[in-house]
Amino acid sequence: MNFSYYIAKRYLFSKTSNNAINIITIIASFGVIVGALALFIILSGFSGLRTFSYAMLDASDPDIKITATQGKSFLVTDAFSKVLDADASIAINSKVIEERVFLKYNNKEVIAFIKGVDRNFNQITQIDSVLDMGTWLDDRYLNTAVIGNGISYKLSLGVLNFGKPLEIYVPKPGVRFMTANNAFSKVNVQIVGTYSGTEDFANKYVFVNSLMARELLNFESNRITAMELKLVKDADADAVARRLQKQLGTAYQVKTKAQLNELYYKVINTENFVSYLIFTLIVIIALFNVIGAIIMMIIEKKSNLKTLFNLGVTIKEIKRIFVLQGFLLTFFGMLIGLSIGVVLVFLQQAFGWFKIVGEMPYPIEFRFSNLFIVIFTITILGFLASKIAGSRISKEFIDE
């Protein structure tokens, strides 16, 4: 092995008499460098995008959400409360009232959802972190609301727009003969804040005080549409959800944040995997240059190989020389590409040169797992490419 490694290293770092082989070797090295760099950058970019997306979900969704299996609402009974109070994994809970509503402002109309929340809600989610303008709800002022910037844009409605309030309409239940006057319950609110987030989230909710939502929907004091939970740090959400589902029974539906956003998670992970496959294909194409460079080196060194064979070096050892040469070529190219990639990732994190929109830098994240994925992928593919090139050597080829 030491003999094969020594010869392989000499062949790799020494120039050949054929200038074309030197150029092809340089091109092969450059291809591996660019492939490793691109693969690492794209994985780091998707890691940052995933973290950024999950952070937005932290602002919109709780760790666990409990809803009724049948119907839109349910009563918070003593038995229900005891189950939650007895679970040490639950840090805090918030009672939520949610219903589809009709919004009207200055002859502009939008369908959205009203979400009545209590004072615990901003501890359940990180909604405060995505407030663009204004403030969060204050219990002292019932007829106030916080809307998504998507709704704000559609209605041309800003914060503290005291000229005219936002009108919220909800159909009255149980009205047999509906007219324009008795078909809807109505409330007027002033906007005290706007929030951002995913497109669906920013276009969906009008947050109001739960007391006002309860009065608007004519709910009893203990009737809600959902119970949202914040778990203690390091709690296993899936395990807690299964435990609560078993204790509460089939009358309730218990879902984790991942289950609430199952499609969103699948799309992000699928995009990441497909991008990995695409850039791995680019690496494979680049490694064809390595195969070509090694085969040309074998042809160039044919007379030397015959000498080595006559001196007692076996065909297996000669093959190993070029397998190691191809592997070293791939390995050093990968190291250079990864080094450049790591530097670029940290520079983007520090200075944010590349923007998504406006002044928002593209989120990118350094992870050792991405580093290991690139090393594993290119090492394996580089070894296979070298084996393919080395298989050209045989006793008949040397004796020709």
Secondary structure as GFF3:
##gff-version 3
##sequence-region A 1 400
A	DSSP	alpha_helix	2	13	.	.	.	ID=ss1
A	DSSP	alpha_helix	19	60	.	.	.	ID=ss2
A	DSSP	beta_strand	64	68	.	.	.	ID=ss3
A	DSSP	beta_strand	74	75	.	.	.	ID=ss4
A	DSSP	alpha_helix	78	86	.	.	.	ID=ss5
A	DSSP	beta_strand	90	105	.	.	.	ID=ss6
A	DSSP	beta_strand	108	117	.	.	.	ID=ss7
A	DSSP	alpha_helix	121	124	.	.	.	ID=ss8
A	DSSP	three_ten_helix	127	130	.	.	.	ID=ss9
A	DSSP	beta_strand	131	134	.	.	.	ID=ss10
A	DSSP	beta_strand	144	148	.	.	.	ID=ss11
A	DSSP	alpha_helix	149	155	.	.	.	ID=ss12
A	DSSP	beta_strand	166	171	.	.	.	ID=ss13
A	DSSP	beta_strand	184	195	.	.	.	ID=ss14
A	DSSP	alpha_helix	199	202	.	.	.	ID=ss15
A	DSSP	beta_strand	205	209	.	.	.	ID=ss16
A	DSSP	alpha_helix	210	217	.	.	.	ID=ss17
A	DSSP	beta_strand	223	224	.	.	.	ID=ss18
A	DSSP	beta_strand	226	231	.	.	.	ID=ss19
A	DSSP	alpha_helix	237	248	.	.	.	ID=ss20
A	DSSP	beta_strand	252	256	.	.	.	ID=ss21
A	DSSP	alpha_helix	257	260	.	.	.	ID=ss22
A	DSSP	alpha_helix	262	300	.	.	.	ID=ss23
A	DSSP	alpha_helix	302	310	.	.	.	ID=ss24
A	DSSP	alpha_helix	315	351	.	.	.	ID=ss25
A	DSSP	beta_strand	355	357	.	.	.	ID=ss26
A	DSSP	beta_strand	360	361	.	.	.	ID=ss27
A	DSSP	alpha_helix	368	390	.	.	.	ID=ss28
A	DSSP	alpha_helix	395	399	.	.	.	ID=ss29
###
